[in-house]
Amino acid sequence: NFMLTQPHSVSESPGKTVTISCTRSSGSIAGNYVQWYQQRPGSSPTTVMYEDNQRFSGVPDRFSGSIDTSSNSASLTISGLKTEDEADYYCQSYDSSNVVFGGGTKLTVL
Amino acid sequence: QVQLVESGGGVVQPGGSLRLSCAASGFTFSTYGMHWVRQAPGKGLEWVAFIRYDGSNKYYADSVKGRFTISRDNSKNTLYLQMNSLRAEDTTIYYCAKVLREYSALRGAFDIWGQGTMVTVSS
């Protein structure tokens, strides 16, 4: 099985831009779509991004997703940060018989 | 309105069994694959199992293979997770989640998640 590695935490000020990375340990990042989920404290996860760069319904265009085959990683970028963006973010992908989540990144907006 | 409501969680002794249910509404349940995902308190998300829309294929995480069984009853719009030989490390919140696209297989994005049900394995 492969792993998805995310930074444990990132922080940035309101109005700024932050990027959360997700690096795949083996297999091509382009071989299977990457999704991103947001989880606020005490709540269930919600879908933010699917199929690498498609925003889920209702997600503002401040959120964008991308992949980089040179670093075998995916990224979630949030621009114009708002305090409501403070949450845990998880990337997720697949191989032939498994679904794998990254360890999660805690985003602090301060 | 698409909704998933989990139930069946509780406290069980090590080695015991529990069956979780996930009641679906607001969409055509029989055309969507479904997942179970779990999360220990304060920890990250861990995928548990997936079942195709028609129940024809099932996949499990290595940590639960041979102990847990995913199933569905499309006539009742309900997903199940039968958990046997429970261990302390199975103590987590269990979420059911719907896949985004109809008729998709394992490689499909999640879109809607339930609110979760807590399972505690303790003597």
Interface residues (C-beta under 8 A of the other chain):
Chain A: N1 N32 Y33 Q35 Y37 Q39 S44 P45 T46 T47 Y50 E51 F56 D88 Y90 Q92 Y94 S96 S97 N98 V99 V100 F101 G102 G103 G104
Chain B: H35 V37 G44 L45 E46 W47 F50 Y59 A61 D62 Y95 A97 L100 L106 R107 A109 F110 D111 I112 W113 G114 Q115 G116
